[in-house]
Every structure is written in C-alpha cells, then in structure tokens.
Amino acid sequence: MTVSAAGHSVGSCHFQSTRLESVFTQCFAVTEQTQLVGGASEPLYQPASEPGKPHVLYYRDDYFASALHEVAHWCIAGSGRRLQVDFGYWYEPDGRSDTQQREFEAVEYRPQALEWFFAKACNFPFGVSVDNLDVWDGKLPDTSDFRRRVVEQSRHWSQVGLPLRAHQFYSGLCREFGTRVKPTALVFHWSELD
C-alpha cells in the first residue's frame, strides 16, 4: 500500500475507481450518453457503434489515476473529437524522438492540468507524466518545460474557471469525496509535482 503526501493510503478502498465510474455516470450517462469503464489493458475512447448505444471511455485495469486522466481527456475533447476513436489523436509509444515528445506534450499539458484538479477534488496524489521513460543519450527527458505548462494551465483555470464538463465532474468528485472546494479556490504549487 502506498501512502500519499497528504497521508491517504492510495491502495485503500477510499480510492476505488468504481467511485469515479459512479460520479461519471451521475454526471454524463444521460446528457452525454457516455460510460466510464475500467478493466482495459490500454485506455481507449470508443464512440457509439450505432444510435442509441453509449459512447465508452475505457481506462486501464482498475487504476484510479488512469480513470482521472482519461476523463480529463474526454472533458477537453470537443463534440467532433468525441465522434472519433481515441478522439482522433495518435499515440506513439515509449521511445519517442524529441520532436515526437514535444508534439505529445503540446496536446497533453491541458488534460494533465485537469487531472490535477480532479485529483485535488479526491485528495488523491497527482504527478505529471511525460509517458516517455526510454533513456536518450544516457538521460531521461527534461520535464521542466512540460511541468511549467501544466502548472500555468492549472493556475489559469483556477482564475477563470473550468470548462463546463470538467466543472461538472469536479463538482461531482467534491461531493463524492467530501472536499467541496471551489476550483477557483485551489492553489497549484510547483513543489506538489516533485
């Protein structure tokens, strides 16, 4: 069992991903005809195969962080993107070139900023992920610029408010996990990402 900086046990029943599924269902099952489902070997967004069927947002295994991350992507995706498998994004696995990594980070900083809000709503530890751990020239990739962008985007949303669906999910998480902190009252520090 892992213990977060806030003293919460990450492996405990408090952080069961089924709680996130329940909140997502309450927020979006009817209005967006979308389900959040765990147990996948890889995350995937699958638009409805036919009218009347739900869209499905799959997250890895029963990982709490994976569910938060995939919901963040879904909250950012516009209506056109939500009609495409995996929102129409490409995914290049571990071992990306510097150029590929910059392209990845250009689309990834906003979802990770939202994920940070969601994690705070649950009192769950958050850490940025560059998702590229292969070593280049004997060193891991520099994450400082990416971290800066995640912090700046988080601070921006804490000033102007969250996008609509993100706000709905954040509010649902606050009710479920008893945090009830307005997103505009949150503070985002670099030190939290260490």
C-alpha positions as CSV (number, residue, x, y, z in Angstrom):
1,M,0.0,0.0,0.0
2,T,1.3,3.4,-0.9
3,V,0.8,6.5,1.2
4,S,0.4,9.9,-0.4
5,A,1.9,13.1,0.9
6,A,-1.5,14.0,2.3
7,G,-1.4,10.8,4.4
8,H,-4.1,8.9,2.5
9,S,-3.4,5.3,1.6
10,V,-3.6,5.1,-2.2
11,G,-4.3,1.4,-2.1
12,S,-7.3,1.7,0.3
13,C,-11.0,1.3,-0.6
14,H,-11.2,5.1,-0.4
15,F,-9.6,5.3,-3.9
16,Q,-11.6,2.7,-5.7
17,S,-12.1,3.6,-9.3
18,T,-15.7,2.4,-9.2
19,R,-16.4,5.5,-7.2
20,L,-15.2,7.6,-10.2
21,E,-17.4,5.5,-12.5
22,S,-20.4,6.3,-10.3
23,V,-19.7,10.0,-10.4
24,F,-19.2,10.0,-14.1
25,T,-22.4,8.1,-14.6
26,Q,-24.3,10.6,-12.4
27,C,-22.8,13.5,-14.4
28,F,-22.9,12.2,-18.0
29,A,-24.7,9.0,-18.6
30,V,-27.9,10.7,-19.7
31,T,-26.7,14.0,-21.1
32,E,-23.7,12.7,-23.0
33,Q,-24.7,9.1,-23.4
34,T,-21.2,8.1,-22.2
35,Q,-19.9,5.5,-19.8
36,L,-16.6,5.2,-17.9
37,V,-15.4,1.6,-17.8
38,G,-12.3,0.1,-16.2
39,G,-10.6,-3.2,-16.9
40,A,-9.0,-2.3,-20.2
41,S,-5.4,-3.3,-21.0
42,E,-5.0,0.1,-22.6
43,P,-7.0,3.3,-22.3
44,L,-9.4,3.9,-25.2
45,Y,-12.3,6.2,-26.1
46,Q,-14.8,4.3,-28.3
47,P,-17.7,6.4,-29.8
48,A,-21.1,4.6,-30.0
49,S,-21.2,2.0,-32.7
50,E,-24.8,2.8,-33.5
51,P,-27.6,5.3,-32.5
52,G,-28.9,4.5,-29.0
53,K,-25.7,2.8,-27.9
54,P,-23.4,4.6,-25.4
55,H,-20.0,6.0,-26.0
56,V,-17.4,4.2,-23.8
57,L,-14.4,5.7,-22.2
58,Y,-12.1,2.8,-21.1
59,Y,-9.3,3.2,-18.6
60,R,-6.5,0.8,-17.6
61,D,-7.3,-2.0,-15.3
62,D,-8.8,-0.5,-12.1
63,Y,-6.3,2.3,-11.8
64,F,-7.7,5.4,-10.2
65,A,-5.2,7.7,-11.8
66,S,-5.9,6.2,-15.3
67,A,-9.6,6.9,-14.8
68,L,-9.0,10.5,-13.8
69,H,-6.6,11.0,-16.7
70,E,-9.0,9.6,-19.3
71,V,-11.9,11.7,-18.0
72,A,-9.7,14.7,-18.3
73,H,-9.0,14.0,-22.0
74,W,-12.8,13.4,-22.5
75,C,-13.6,16.7,-20.8
76,I,-11.3,18.6,-23.2
77,A,-12.4,16.9,-26.4
78,G,-14.9,18.8,-28.4
79,S,-18.0,17.3,-30.0
80,G,-16.2,16.4,-33.2
81,R,-13.4,14.7,-31.4
82,R,-15.9,12.8,-29.3
83,L,-17.1,11.1,-32.5
84,Q,-13.7,9.7,-33.3
85,V,-11.9,6.7,-31.8
86,D,-9.5,8.0,-29.1
87,F,-10.6,11.5,-30.1
88,G,-8.7,11.2,-33.3
89,Y,-5.3,11.5,-31.6
90,W,-2.2,9.5,-32.5
91,Y,-0.2,7.7,-29.8
92,E,3.5,7.0,-30.2
93,P,4.7,4.5,-27.5
94,D,7.8,4.9,-25.3
95,G,10.9,5.8,-27.1
96,R,9.7,9.0,-28.9
97,S,12.1,11.3,-30.6
98,D,12.5,14.8,-29.2
99,T,10.1,16.1,-31.9
100,Q,7.5,13.4,-31.1
101,Q,7.8,14.1,-27.4
102,R,7.2,17.9,-28.0
103,E,4.1,17.0,-30.1
104,F,2.9,14.7,-27.3
105,E,3.4,17.4,-24.6
106,A,1.6,20.0,-26.8
107,V,-1.7,18.0,-26.5
108,E,-1.0,16.5,-23.1
109,Y,-0.5,19.5,-20.7
110,R,-4.2,20.6,-20.7
111,P,-5.5,17.1,-19.8
112,Q,-2.9,16.8,-17.1
113,A,-3.8,20.2,-15.7
114,L,-7.5,19.0,-15.5
115,E,-6.4,15.7,-14.0
116,W,-4.7,17.7,-11.2
117,F,-8.0,19.4,-10.4
118,F,-9.7,16.1,-10.3
119,A,-7.0,14.6,-8.1
120,K,-7.4,17.5,-5.7
121,A,-11.2,17.0,-5.6
122,C,-10.5,13.4,-4.4
123,N,-7.5,14.2,-2.2
124,F,-5.5,11.8,-4.4
125,P,-1.8,12.4,-5.2
126,F,-1.0,13.8,-8.6
127,G,2.2,13.6,-10.6
128,V,2.8,14.8,-14.2
129,S,3.6,12.1,-16.7
130,V,5.7,12.6,-19.8
131,D,4.9,9.0,-20.7
132,N,8.4,8.5,-22.3
133,L,10.8,6.8,-20.0
134,D,13.2,5.5,-22.6
135,V,16.6,7.0,-22.0
136,W,18.0,9.2,-24.7
137,D,21.8,9.7,-24.7
138,G,22.0,8.2,-21.2
139,K,19.5,10.6,-19.6
140,L,15.8,10.8,-19.0
141,P,13.9,13.6,-20.9
142,D,13.8,17.0,-19.3
143,T,10.3,17.6,-17.9
144,S,10.7,21.1,-16.6
145,D,9.0,22.9,-19.6
146,F,6.1,20.4,-19.5
147,R,5.7,20.8,-15.8
148,R,5.7,24.6,-16.2
149,R,2.9,24.3,-18.8
150,V,0.8,22.1,-16.6
151,V,1.2,24.5,-13.6
152,E,0.4,27.5,-15.8
153,Q,-2.7,25.9,-17.2
154,S,-3.9,24.8,-13.8
155,R,-3.4,28.3,-12.4
156,H,-5.3,29.8,-15.4
157,W,-8.3,27.6,-14.8
158,S,-8.2,28.3,-11.1
159,Q,-8.6,32.0,-12.1
160,V,-11.2,31.8,-14.9
161,G,-13.0,28.6,-14.0
162,L,-13.0,25.1,-15.5
163,P,-14.6,24.1,-18.9
164,L,-18.2,23.1,-18.4
165,R,-18.0,19.3,-18.4
166,A,-14.8,19.4,-16.3
167,H,-16.6,21.6,-13.8
168,Q,-19.5,19.2,-13.6
169,F,-17.1,16.2,-13.0
170,Y,-15.0,18.2,-10.5
171,S,-18.2,19.2,-8.5
172,G,-19.4,15.6,-8.6
173,L,-16.0,14.4,-7.2
174,C,-16.1,17.0,-4.5
175,R,-19.5,15.7,-3.4
176,E,-18.4,12.1,-3.5
177,F,-15.1,12.6,-1.7
178,G,-16.3,15.3,0.7
179,T,-13.8,18.0,-0.4
180,R,-16.2,20.7,-1.6
181,V,-13.6,23.2,-2.6
182,K,-14.4,25.6,-5.4
183,P,-12.0,25.1,-8.3
184,T,-11.2,28.9,-8.2
185,A,-10.1,28.5,-4.6
186,L,-7.4,25.9,-5.4
187,V,-3.7,26.8,-5.4
188,F,-1.2,25.0,-7.6
189,H,2.4,24.8,-6.5
190,W,5.5,23.5,-8.3
191,S,6.5,21.7,-5.2
192,E,3.4,19.5,-5.4
193,L,4.9,17.9,-8.6
194,D,8.1,16.7,-7.1
